[in-house]
Amino acid sequence: MKSNTIVVLLAALLLSACGGKTDNAAAIEKPEADPTTEAAKIIKEASEDGLAIGTDIKDLMKPPVSKSDAASSVRTLAWTDLTAEGYDAQSIIAKYQSRLQVTIAGSEEERALYKLMDEEFNSAPPNEDLAGTTVKIPGFVSPLDQNDGMVGDFLLVPYFGSCIHSPPPPVNQTVLVNPKKGNSISMSKIRRPVWVVGELKVERSTTDLADAAYRIENARLEEYSEDQKTSAN
C-alpha cells in the first residue's frame, strides 16, 4: 500500500497537474461533452463504498511480472515494467521529500519544488524496449470520451481516480487506449479495474486529462474477475 506521505504529496500536485481540467466551472460549461463529470460521480460513490482514491492497482490484482504466454505471444506487464529506473512516482517524490518537509506551506519555495516535481512527472522516460510488444496490463480507466454510456478513448492508469479526483501519475505510467470497436465497458463500471490487451506503442500523446507516454490502439478490454487474481507473494 502506498504510504500516506506519498498520497499527500501526489494530492498537492493536483492544481498544477490537472486541476483546471475537471473543476466545476468546466463541468457547467460543457456538461454533456465532458465524461469526467459522470466519472467523478462514479468514483465518489466507489470511494464511499471503501475503494480509496489513489488505490494502487498492484494492491488489488498482483499480476505476474513480465510473464509471457508462449502460445499467444502476449506479455503480461506490471506497471514497473513501463518505467525507466529511478523514474517511478515514489522515486521522483523521494528526491524532493526532505526539502518539502522543511519548507513553509504555501511559500514560494514550496511552489517551486512542486513545479520541479511536476516537470519530472511530465518528462519521465518510457521503456523503449517495449515498443511493438503485444501486452496485457491491468489498470483503472480515466475516460476521455463516451458514447451512449460506453467509454470511448481513455487513459489507463495504475491509481484509482487519477485525473478525476487525484493528479495524473508520471507520463511513463499513463497509457492512451483506443478500444476495439464494440469492445469497451460502460461508464458505470469504471470503478473496477480492467485488463487491456493489445500492441503497445511508445508514443507520446497529449489529452485533456494528462499526457501519456504509451498508446494501445484497437485494444481488447477484459473486465477484472477474481479468477484472474494471483497470489500476493
C-alpha positions in Angstrom: 0.0 0.0 0.0 1.3 3.5 -0.8 2.4 5.5 2.2 0.3 8.4 3.5 3.2 10.7 2.7 3.2 9.7 -1.0 -0.6 10.1 -1.2 -0.4 13.6 0.4 2.4 14.7 -1.9 0.6 13.4 -5.0 -2.5 15.3 -3.9 -0.5 18.5 -3.5 0.3 18.4 -7.3 -3.4 18.4 -8.2 -3.7 22.1 -9.0 -0.7 22.3 -11.2 -1.1 18.9 -12.8 -4.8 18.7 -13.8 -6.8 20.9 -11.6 -8.1 23.1 -14.4 -9.4 20.1 -16.4 -12.2 18.9 -14.1 -13.3 21.8 -12.0 -16.9 22.8 -11.5 -16.8 25.7 -14.0 -15.7 23.4 -16.8 -18.4 20.9 -15.9 -21.0 23.6 -16.1 -19.7 24.9 -19.4 -19.9 21.6 -21.2 -21.8 19.1 -19.0 -22.6 16.6 -21.8 -19.3 16.7 -23.6 -17.1 16.1 -20.5 -17.2 12.4 -19.4 -15.2 13.3 -16.3 -18.4 14.8 -14.8 -20.1 11.4 -14.7 -16.8 9.7 -13.9 -16.3 11.9 -10.9 -19.7 10.9 -9.5 -19.0 7.2 -10.0 -15.5 7.5 -8.4 -17.0 9.4 -5.5 -19.6 6.6 -5.0 -16.8 4.0 -5.1 -14.7 5.8 -2.5 -17.8 5.9 -0.3 -18.0 2.1 -0.7 -14.5 1.7 0.5 -12.3 1.9 -2.6 -9.9 4.7 -1.6 -8.9 7.4 -4.1 -5.2 6.7 -5.0 -5.5 2.9 -4.5 -2.7 1.3 -6.4 -3.7 -1.5 -8.9 -1.0 -3.8 -7.5 -2.7 -3.8 -4.2 -5.8 -5.3 -5.8 -4.6 -7.6 -8.5 -1.0 -8.7 -8.1 -0.5 -9.7 -11.7 2.6 -11.8 -12.6 5.5 -9.5 -13.6 6.7 -9.8 -17.2 5.0 -13.1 -17.7 5.0 -14.2 -21.4 2.4 -16.6 -22.8 4.3 -18.6 -25.5 1.1 -19.8 -27.1 -0.4 -16.3 -27.6 2.8 -14.2 -27.6 1.2 -11.9 -25.1 3.4 -10.5 -22.3 1.6 -9.7 -19.1 3.1 -6.5 -17.6 3.3 -4.9 -14.2 3.4 -1.1 -14.2 7.0 -1.2 -13.0 7.9 -2.6 -16.4 6.9 0.7 -18.0 9.3 2.8 -16.1 13.0 3.5 -16.6 14.9 3.0 -13.3 14.5 5.9 -10.9 11.5 7.5 -12.7 8.6 5.9 -10.9 6.3 8.2 -8.8 7.8 7.1 -5.5 11.4 7.8 -6.7 10.5 11.2 -8.1 8.8 12.2 -4.9 11.6 10.8 -2.7 14.0 13.3 -4.3 12.1 16.2 -3.0 10.5 14.9 0.2 13.2 16.0 2.7 13.2 19.5 1.2 9.4 19.8 1.2 9.4 18.8 4.9 11.3 21.9 5.9 9.6 24.4 3.7 6.7 26.7 4.8 3.3 25.6 3.5 2.2 27.9 0.7 5.6 29.5 0.3 7.2 30.4 -3.0 9.9 27.7 -2.2 7.2 25.0 -1.8 5.5 26.0 -5.0 8.9 25.9 -6.8 9.6 22.4 -5.5 6.1 21.2 -6.6 6.7 22.7 -10.0 10.0 20.9 -10.4 8.4 17.6 -9.3 5.6 18.1 -11.8 8.1 18.7 -14.6 9.8 15.4 -13.8 6.4 13.6 -13.8 5.8 15.1 -17.3 9.2 14.2 -18.7 9.7 10.7 -17.1 11.2 8.5 -19.9 9.4 5.4 -21.1 10.8 1.9 -21.6 11.7 1.9 -25.3 12.3 -1.9 -25.2 8.5 -2.5 -25.0 7.7 -0.9 -28.4 5.7 -3.2 -30.6 5.2 -5.8 -27.9 1.7 -7.4 -27.5 0.9 -6.9 -23.9 -1.8 -7.5 -21.3 -1.8 -4.9 -18.5 -4.2 -4.2 -15.6 -5.3 -0.7 -14.6 -8.0 1.8 -13.9 -10.0 3.7 -16.5 -10.0 7.5 -16.8 -12.4 8.3 -19.6 -11.7 10.8 -22.3 -15.0 10.5 -24.1 -18.1 8.3 -24.1 -20.8 7.2 -26.5 -24.3 6.3 -25.2 -22.9 5.5 -21.8 -19.9 3.4 -23.1 -16.3 4.5 -22.5 -14.6 5.7 -25.7 -10.9 6.5 -25.6 -9.4 6.6 -22.1 -6.2 6.7 -20.1 -5.2 3.5 -18.4 -3.6 4.4 -15.1 -2.2 2.5 -12.1 -4.0 4.6 -9.4 -7.8 4.7 -8.9 -9.3 8.2 -9.6 -6.2 9.6 -11.4 -7.0 12.9 -13.1 -10.6 12.8 -11.9 -10.2 13.1 -8.2 -6.4 12.9 -8.0 -3.4 14.1 -10.1 -2.1 12.0 -13.0 0.8 9.6 -12.5 4.1 10.2 -14.3 3.8 10.2 -18.1 5.6 6.9 -18.3 2.8 5.4 -16.1 0.0 6.5 -18.4 -1.3 4.6 -21.4 -3.7 6.1 -24.0 -6.1 3.4 -25.0 -8.3 3.3 -28.1 -10.7 0.3 -27.6 -11.5 -2.1 -30.3 -14.9 -1.3 -31.8 -17.6 -3.0 -29.8 -15.2 -3.9 -27.0 -15.4 -1.3 -24.3 -17.1 -1.0 -20.9 -20.0 1.1 -19.6 -19.2 4.2 -17.7 -20.9 2.7 -14.7 -18.1 0.0 -14.5 -15.1 2.3 -14.3 -14.9 1.8 -10.6 -13.5 -1.6 -11.2 -10.1 -2.4 -12.8 -9.8 -3.8 -16.3 -7.2 -5.8 -18.3 -6.2 -4.1 -21.6 -4.7 -6.3 -24.3 -3.0 -5.0 -27.5 0.2 -3.9 -29.2 2.0 -1.3 -27.0 3.4 1.7 -28.9 6.0 4.0 -27.3 4.3 7.2 -28.4 3.7 10.5 -26.6 0.2 11.8 -26.6 -1.5 14.9 -25.1 -5.0 14.7 -23.9 -7.4 16.9 -21.9 -6.6 15.0 -18.7 -2.9 14.3 -19.0 0.0 13.3 -21.3 0.7 9.6 -22.0 4.0 8.0 -23.0 2.3 4.9 -24.4 -0.6 4.0 -26.7 -2.6 0.9 -27.4 -4.8 1.0 -30.4 -7.6 -1.4 -31.3 -7.3 -2.7 -27.7 -9.3 -5.6 -26.3 -10.7 -5.0 -22.8 -11.4 -7.6 -20.3 -13.2 -7.0 -17.0 -11.3 -7.9 -13.9 -12.6 -11.1 -12.3 -11.5 -13.0 -9.2 -10.2 -16.0 -11.1 -7.6 -13.7 -12.7 -6.2 -12.7 -9.4 -2.9 -14.3 -8.4 -1.3 -14.8 -5.0 0.1 -11.8 -3.2 3.5 -13.2 -2.7 
